[in-house]
């Protein structure tokens, strides 16, 4: 899966600018040919060919932090029990600084420090009602996200619907 929500901090530096969709697809053509797979750009934050989010001005800390939390909200609704998220140290810094405000100082410093190169961190997500993405509660125990890529169980899109989304890329 590729998701724009966990990309590096946006703006100012060209190394943080996403390549065009066509360049990415061309680079992965052999992988797609061998696996029969594809990248679902539309469902995961790549609605346009060019990187329209990137500007000459650096993304504000508050915007990057909010984007990181929104990405975690999306991850928390995924049906998988274990997920490996590959991202950048600046994005992780902005994510983790949203949390741990009431923990012991030593734990807070460990959580808030800048990640090292190729560092692996293990995080357990525990959701509560205030952390869910947009959607509605249909009863006390069932939440149905507004965006279908968030949905699980009987509310999830069918395999056929997902395949249809992939074919329309």
N, C-alpha and C positions, 0 to 999 in steps of 0.2 A: 504494500500500500504506500502511496505517496500522499502526504498531506501538507498543505501550505501553512497550516497552523503552527508547525514546529520548525519552521525555517529559521535561519539566522536572523539577527536583528536587521530590519529593512532600512535601506537608504544610505546615501553618501558614498559608500565604498563599492566599487564595481565588483569586487569579489563576492559581495553579498547579493548581487543581482541574479535572479533566476534566469537560466537560459530559456530560449523559446521552446514551446511544446514540440515543434517539428524537429528541432535539434535533439531533444531528449528521445523522442520516438525513433529517430534515425540511429542514435547511439545504441538503443536497445533492440533494434530490428532483428538481430540474430537470436537474441534471447526469446523474443516473441515468436519467432519462426520455430524454434526448438521446443517451446513449451505450449504454444497455442494460447498464451496469456496476453494480456494487454494492460495498459495503465488507465484507470478510470479517473481522468483528470477532472471531469465535471463535478463529480460527487465530493471531491476532496480539496477544493479550493484553487483549481487552476482553470477558471472559466474562459480565459482568453489565451491567444497565441503568445503575446508578449507579457512581460512582467509589469503589470499596471500598478502594482503596489509600491514598486521601487521609485524613489525620488532622489534628488540631489541632497535633500535634507534628511538627517538621521532620524529614525523612528524614536519617539520619546520613550523614556523608561516606562512611564505609565501605560503607554499603548502596547509595548512589548509584553509587559506583565499581564495586561488584560488578555492579550492574544494567547499567552501561555496558559492562563487559567481556562480560557475557552477551549483550548486544545485538550486539557485534562478532562473537562466536562464531556467532550466528545469521546475520549478514550474510556471514560468510566461507563459509558453506555454500550461499549462493544461487548459482544458475547464471549470473546476469548477470556480465559482465566489468566493467561500469562501473555504479555505483550512486550516485545523488544522495541524500544523507541530509539532511533538513531537521530541525533540532532547536534547542535552546536553549544559550546560552553556558555556563550552570552545568553542564549535562549534559556538554558538551564538555570543560570544565575537569576534571570528575571522570574522564572517560574518559582524557584525555591524561596526567593525572598518574599513571596506572598504568604508563606507559611512559617510556623515555628515561633511566632511572636511571644507565646506564653511558655515556651520550653526553657529548660535550664540553659544558661549562657553558653556552656561548652557545646551542647547539642545544637544550639542555634548557630554558633560559629561554624560548626561542621556542615550543617545544612546549607548555609548561605555562602560558603566559600566558592570560588571559581573552580569549575571542574577542570581536571587535568586532561591532557591529550589522550584520547582513547580510553578514558576512565569509564568504569562500569559502576552504576549506582542502582540499588534495588529500592523500589518504592512500592508501598501497598496503598491502594486507593480505598478509602472508606467514604461512601457517598451518604449525604443526608439531603433532605428535600430542597434546601437552599442551593445545592450545588448542581442540580440537574440543568440541562440545556432547555431551550424553549420547547413547550409541549403542554400536555395536560394530564392530570391525574384522573383516571376513569373510575377508580375506587380507592380505598385506603392503601392498597398494596400494589396498584398497577399504574405505572406512568407510561404514557405513549409520547415519544419525542415528535416534534413537528417535522423534522427532516427525516426522510425514510432511511438514510444511511445510519441513523442512530437506533433504529428499531430492532427489537429482539423478539424471539419466540413467535407467538401467533400474529403479532403486529409487524413482524419483519417482512421485507419484500421477498417474494419467492425466488428460487434459483433462476427460474425463467425470466423474471423481471430484472434481476441483476445481470443476467447474460444479455438481455435486450439493451440495458444501459451501456454495457461494454461494446456492443456492436455498433451503437450510434456515435461512437467517438470519431 
